[in-house]
Amino acid sequence: MAAMLQSLGAASASVVSSDHSIKLPPAFSLPVVRSEARSISGPINATRKTGKLITKAVAAKAENPASAASKPGHELLLFEALREGLEEEMGRDPRVCVFGEDVGHYGGSYKVTKDLAKKYGDLRVLDTPIAENSFTGMAVGAAMTGLRPVVEGMNMGFLLLAFNQISDNCGMLHYTSGGQFTIPTVIRGPGGVGRQLGAEHSQRLESYFQSIPGIQLVACSTPYNAKGLMKAAIRSENPVVLFEHVLLYNLKERIPDEEYVLSLEEAEMVRPGEHVTILTYSRMRYHVMQAAKTLVNKGYDPEVIDIRSLKPFDLYTIGNSVKKTHRVLIVEECMRTGGIGASLTAAINENFHDYLDAPIVCLSSQDVPTPYAGTLEEWTVVQPPQIVAAVEKLCQ
Amino acid sequence: MAQLTHRTPAVLKPISASFAATRHLTTASTTPITVETSLPFTGHNIDPPSRSVETSPQELLKFFRDMALMRRMEIAADSLYKAKLIRGFCHLYDGQEAVSIGMEAAITKKDCIITAYRDHCLFLGRGGTLLETFAELMGRKDGCSKGKGGSMHFYKKEGGFYGGHGIVGAQIPLGCGLAFAQKYSKDENVTFAMYGDGAANQGQLFEALNMAALWDLPAIFVCENNHYGMGTAEWRAAKSPAYYKRGDYAPGLKVDGMDALAVKQACKFAKEHALKNGPIILEMDTYRYHGHSMSDPGSTYRTRDEISGVRQERDPIERIRKLVLSHDLATEKELKDTEKEVRKEVDDAIAKAKESPHPDPSDLFTNVYVKGMGVESFGADRKELRAVLP
């Protein structure tokens, strides 16, 4: 069931500089978590290691303290999970470094890199000046020689300044150099609508980046998948943009003690069901789950899938779900125009049209700059009552 | 081949004379000759290096041959473009060859060079072959980027050549990143991040300079000032056209970019400086004979007299030719034969490149992603692995 990493061997061949003192990680196998019922016959060299398999790809629900002591794993907050993933990868591979504003001495504006500079030094956890365009470019240049930088945008919206570097250099250099250079960068940061942060600090960049060829986009939503996706993104030879959400950093969850890496192209089945497929990602997952409680009380059985992989879409999981329920509702935080939901609607219509009993409904944020006023901001984003109403209408 | 130790008499047939010219290159002595650069260096916050450059007959003959090769290659590319075999954008480097040649003479292949779109000759200097160049320009499989990059995307990983970039100024932070990686691995090499006088007004340059100076990165910022940013003269685009001074806290050096020996001296000096003290700016005062690209005639914003004036007085190949003749290292005829030989080499490469096949349609999808921790593309029903995006 589990597939192994085959890129470790390839990774060691891509470092150009000679005479350097960096020791590369040993090419040991690590289980990559995939959901059950997946048989992949492909060129992946699978070496099975059944001892440390983590089979659940679903986030565990929060538990009360009384039973916590007896359960396996450890509890932590999402930003700590990200930090754990990052720290483990930095310890494993000396080529992993972090660039960002206030990531070093300050410990990161959301504490994702707290104490990492003390442990790994100023050069590996680099405090950059406020120059997104050039430090993202710098990360790409460093990646061309074999380093594996993790670029933190203090807020995803700031990375618009680095759009040229992300689109042209990150995304295209592997192609335009005929495969000579790989760009194993990870670009991550918090985005999404927060609590009255204002229009410029509440942007959803996934829609802007989705057409860029050559990059992968993933969005994390729980501590479990945050750590797994962070590790996967760092190990990937492709440039990966990891979208986190400002409001999810303090989510608490119990995650396994063992090391695990999630697949970057897989969606997560949050709640299996029969009546309708609800596709969502990032913060909207929680709005959907809240709506699901109401829906269950009303007698509906929604299937909730957290798509996680925004580029490429996991059409396998999604397709199987559509074939089962025949109704799709997409709930996203992107803008209505040109958002992830728009592309997903097109992709499902193209591939699974025959299985649909009703047109796909897509609930997205309004096409407005996010207002400061709390009530208005609430109305910009999709709320649980709207999701409930949409499901009821869809299932008529 | 029989060893000739004396100059061949003019009565011999041209083919043997060309052998003699090649032989002359390899058997030329390496005894040092000291030459004065044509102009002194001007420094900003730094003591400029001396004007006396050490070179050797072998080096001077190699300079001549390599620059003649580059010049011929660019002119051939001009004809190929007009014959519609090269399409899109084609930015030619003729006139600026001395910068590439002088730089190569001062550094090793472990040092990195990154530049913008005027990259054909720099690619050649870094170890690229003529076949790879012409095939890439014509969009064929044997090109250095397999035909998928084009004129503005030449790369040579083994030669330390990082391209080849189309967006003006975007390569400068990348150069900063290369220098960062060199500092990270502690491998005593430097990066030359090249840009033009037009790009010198990009904010990215100043951001990169700040970071390089902050962290003492071994980065050398080379401004190839050919005085025109496409059609805009430097005085119309920059308040301060003294590009070597614009680094402010980073020292700078102004170099006569048409003098290969001056360039060599400056690059050697810059490398030593960068390894000890961090970034330095080199402004190469150079000139391009062609327009900005093949779609620009090059004469609407400057006079033909100016172009021919520079060609007569400052041409880099002529300078080396005069040096070679005055130091009696080769005869006029031998140099002409070298040029003929070079011309033949270029023509042969073009013929071979024309035979190279166009890329397969399946190559459209190769190298978008890297194989590995994988991006797999299944069919919609996920029954079988349709393609592993390689």
Chai-1 contact restraints between the chains, C-beta under 6 A:
chainA,res_idxA,chainB,res_idxB,connection_type,confidence,min_distance_angstrom,max_distance_angstrom,comment,restraint_id
A,L5,B,M373,contact,1.0,0.0,6.0,A-B,restraint_1
A,S7,B,G372,contact,1.0,0.0,6.0,A-B,restraint_2
A,S7,B,M373,contact,1.0,0.0,6.0,A-B,restraint_3
A,A10,B,G372,contact,1.0,0.0,6.0,A-B,restraint_4
A,S17,B,S185,contact,1.0,0.0,6.0,A-B,restraint_5
A,S17,B,D187,contact,1.0,0.0,6.0,A-B,restraint_6
A,D19,B,D187,contact,1.0,0.0,6.0,A-B,restraint_7
A,H20,B,S185,contact,1.0,0.0,6.0,A-B,restraint_8
A,H20,B,D187,contact,1.0,0.0,6.0,A-B,restraint_9
A,G42,B,L385,contact,1.0,0.0,6.0,A-B,restraint_10
A,P43,B,V388,contact,1.0,0.0,6.0,A-B,restraint_11
A,P129,B,N210,contact,1.0,0.0,6.0,A-B,restraint_12
A,A131,B,E207,contact,1.0,0.0,6.0,A-B,restraint_13
A,N133,B,Q204,contact,1.0,0.0,6.0,A-B,restraint_14
A,S134,B,P173,contact,1.0,0.0,6.0,A-B,restraint_15
A,S134,B,Q204,contact,1.0,0.0,6.0,A-B,restraint_16
A,S134,B,E207,contact,1.0,0.0,6.0,A-B,restraint_17
A,S134,B,A208,contact,1.0,0.0,6.0,A-B,restraint_18
A,G137,B,P173,contact,1.0,0.0,6.0,A-B,restraint_19
A,G137,B,L174,contact,1.0,0.0,6.0,A-B,restraint_20
A,M138,B,P173,contact,1.0,0.0,6.0,A-B,restraint_21
A,M138,B,C176,contact,1.0,0.0,6.0,A-B,restraint_22
A,M138,B,G177,contact,1.0,0.0,6.0,A-B,restraint_23
A,M138,B,F180,contact,1.0,0.0,6.0,A-B,restraint_24
A,V140,B,L174,contact,1.0,0.0,6.0,A-B,restraint_25
A,G141,B,L174,contact,1.0,0.0,6.0,A-B,restraint_26
A,G141,B,G177,contact,1.0,0.0,6.0,A-B,restraint_27
A,G141,B,L178,contact,1.0,0.0,6.0,A-B,restraint_28
A,A142,B,G177,contact,1.0,0.0,6.0,A-B,restraint_29
A,A142,B,F180,contact,1.0,0.0,6.0,A-B,restraint_30
A,A142,B,A181,contact,1.0,0.0,6.0,A-B,restraint_31
A,M144,B,Y162,contact,1.0,0.0,6.0,A-B,restraint_32
A,T145,B,A181,contact,1.0,0.0,6.0,A-B,restraint_33
A,L147,B,A181,contact,1.0,0.0,6.0,A-B,restraint_34
A,N164,B,I167,contact,1.0,0.0,6.0,A-B,restraint_35
A,N164,B,A170,contact,1.0,0.0,6.0,A-B,restraint_36
A,D168,B,I167,contact,1.0,0.0,6.0,A-B,restraint_37
A,H174,B,N367,contact,1.0,0.0,6.0,A-B,restraint_38
A,Y175,B,N367,contact,1.0,0.0,6.0,A-B,restraint_39
A,Y175,B,V368,contact,1.0,0.0,6.0,A-B,restraint_40
A,T176,B,S145,contact,1.0,0.0,6.0,A-B,restraint_41
A,T176,B,G149,contact,1.0,0.0,6.0,A-B,restraint_42
A,T176,B,H153,contact,1.0,0.0,6.0,A-B,restraint_43
A,S177,B,S145,contact,1.0,0.0,6.0,A-B,restraint_44
A,S177,B,Y155,contact,1.0,0.0,6.0,A-B,restraint_45
A,G178,B,S145,contact,1.0,0.0,6.0,A-B,restraint_46
A,G178,B,K146,contact,1.0,0.0,6.0,A-B,restraint_47
A,G178,B,K148,contact,1.0,0.0,6.0,A-B,restraint_48
A,G179,B,N367,contact,1.0,0.0,6.0,A-B,restraint_49
A,Q180,B,Y155,contact,1.0,0.0,6.0,A-B,restraint_50
A,Q180,B,K157,contact,1.0,0.0,6.0,A-B,restraint_51
A,T182,B,V370,contact,1.0,0.0,6.0,A-B,restraint_52
A,P213,B,V368,contact,1.0,0.0,6.0,A-B,restraint_53
A,G214,B,V368,contact,1.0,0.0,6.0,A-B,restraint_54
A,R235,B,M373,contact,1.0,0.0,6.0,A-B,restraint_55
A,S236,B,M373,contact,1.0,0.0,6.0,A-B,restraint_56
A,E237,B,V370,contact,1.0,0.0,6.0,A-B,restraint_57
A,E237,B,G372,contact,1.0,0.0,6.0,A-B,restraint_58
A,N238,B,Y369,contact,1.0,0.0,6.0,A-B,restraint_59
A,N238,B,V370,contact,1.0,0.0,6.0,A-B,restraint_60
A,L315,B,A380,contact,1.0,0.0,6.0,A-B,restraint_61
A,Y316,B,F378,contact,1.0,0.0,6.0,A-B,restraint_62
A,Y316,B,R382,contact,1.0,0.0,6.0,A-B,restraint_63
A,G319,B,A380,contact,1.0,0.0,6.0,A-B,restraint_64
A,N351,B,A380,contact,1.0,0.0,6.0,A-B,restraint_65
